[in-house]
Amino acid sequence: MLRAYLRLVVFAVGLLAGVQVPGFIDQYAKRVSAHYLEASRDFAGFQRTADQYFNGDVAALIAHHRASPDAVFRDEARSISALHERLQLLAAELRALEGGLIARLTHVVLRPDREILHETAAAYSYTVPLNGDAILCGVSAGLLGALLVEMLLVGLFRVASGAFVRSAAVAPVRTEPRLSMHSQRHR
């Protein structure tokens, strides 16, 4: 009976943890989107300059700033380049988060933007969404957790019972020597 309750508790904990997965991915994606919008706003002036003087070629704008005899423009080239690179990375991150649940989960687990991932984890607010992805993740995590605990308990029981059987088979049985009826009468 204890094993059944333990299995239910593990399933419930797994269910609650599992429904957090789509919520975390959603909060991560919103954070990426917010960073992208901010970087786009910061870069807009440079993009207008590139559009006006270099047919939209940001690399040409950066090269022009680097070639300038003015130290301020040369320093600005580094800032423009870093901002442009960040904007491209965030755009790629958004594209990676456009797929289905498995694709998004795989991306967040294997190739996230570490800075944004840490921000998301630090500011994460627990939710219990009632949508298909959350229910699928929750039930899957609950079943997986219950199955793992069940396998662990069965394995421990087998090891323990095997050790008990081996110790019983190895332990010497202490018996009193049997005396025959004839030897008992003479005592």
N, C-alpha and C positions, 0 to 999 in steps of 0.2 A: 504494500500500500504506500509506503514511504517513497518507493521508486516511482510510482504513478504520480504522486504529488510533485516530486522533484522534476519529473518530465514536464508537467504542466507549467510549473514555475519557469523552467528554462524556455519553454515554448513562448510564454507570455513576455519574458524579457527579450527574447529574440524578435518577437513580433514588434514590440515597441522600438527596439533598436533598428530593425529593418525598415520601418516606415520613415525613419529619419533620413535614410539615404537619398530618396528623391528630393526631400526638402533641402538637404545640404547642397546637393548639386544645383538646385534652383537658386539658392542664395549665392553660391559661387558664381553662377552664370550672371546673376544680376550685378554682382560686384565687378565682374569683368566688363559688363556693359557700361557701368558707371565710369570705370577707369577709361574705357574707350571714348565715351562722350567727352570727358574732361580733356583727354589728350587731343581729341579732334578740335575742340574749342581752342586749346592752346596753340595748335598748329595752324589754324585757319588763316591767320595773317601771313605766315610763311608760304602757305599754299597759294594764296592770292598773288603774292609777289612772284612765285614760280610760274603761275598761270599768265601773269601780265608780261613778264620779261623773258621767260625761258620755255614757253609753250607747255607749261605744266610740269616740266622736268625738275623735280626736287634735287636730283643729283647734280644737275647743272648749277642750280642756285647755291648748293653747298660748295661746289668746286669754285664758283665765283667768289664766295666769301673767303675760302681758304687762300685763294690767289691774291687777295687784296693786300696792299701795303699797310693798310690800317689794322692795328693789333685788335681793336674792338671787333671788327668784322671777322678776323681770323678766329677769335674766341667764340663769336656767335656761331661760326660754322660748326663747332663741336656741339653746341646746344641744339641747333637745328637738326643735326645728324642724329643725336641721341633721342630727340623727341620724335623724329620721323621713324627711327627704328622701333621705338616703343609703340607707336601707333600701328606699325605693321605687325608686330608681335601680338598686340591685343586683337587686331582684326583676324589674325590666324586662330587665336584662341576662341573667338566668337564663332568662327566657321566650324571649329572642332566640336563645339557644343550644340550644333544644329541637328545632330542625328537623334536616333532613338535612345531609350534609356540605357541599353547595354553599351552603345557607343559613347555616350556621355560619361557613364560610370567608368568605363575603361580609360577614357582620357583623363578624368579627374584623379584616378588611382595611379596611372602610369606616367602621364606627361602634363601635369598642371603647371600653371605659373605659381611657383613656390611662394612668392610674396603674397599673392592674392589668396592662395590656399590658406596660409597662416592667418591672414586678416579674417577670412571667412570663419575659420575655426575659432578664433578669439572672440568674434562677435556673433557666433551662431546662436540663434534662438530656436529652441526645440518646438517642433510643431507635430501635429498628428493630422496630416492631410488625408482626406478620404477620396483619393483618386485611384485609378487602376494601377499606376506605377507603384504608389505607396503600399497598396494592398498586396501586390505581387512581391515586392521586396520584403514586406513584413512577414507574410506567410512563409516565404522561402527561408528567411533568416530564422524564424521560429522553428520550422521543421528541421533545418540543418542543425541548429543548436540542440534540439531534443534528440535527434539521431546521434549526434556526437556524444552527448551525455549517456544515452542508452548504451552505445558501444563501449564507452569507458566503464560503465558500471558492470556490464556483462563480462568485459575483459578482466576487471578486478575480481569479480566473483569467481571466474574460472581459475585465475591464478591462486586466489585464496583457497578455493576448494581443492585444487590440485596439490597445493602445499600441505593441506590438512591430510589428504589421502596418502601422500608420500611419507609424511611424518608418522602416520599411524602404521604404515607398512614397514617402516624402518625401525620403529621403536620396539625393543625387545619386550616380549610378554613375560612377565615374571610369574612363575608358577611354583607351587610347593611340590616337592617330590611326592609322588604317590606311594603310599605304603600299602603293601598287600595285606589282606585280612590276617594272614598268618603272622606277619611282623607286628601288626597292631595288637594282637592278643598277647604277645610276649612282652610287651612294654609294660 
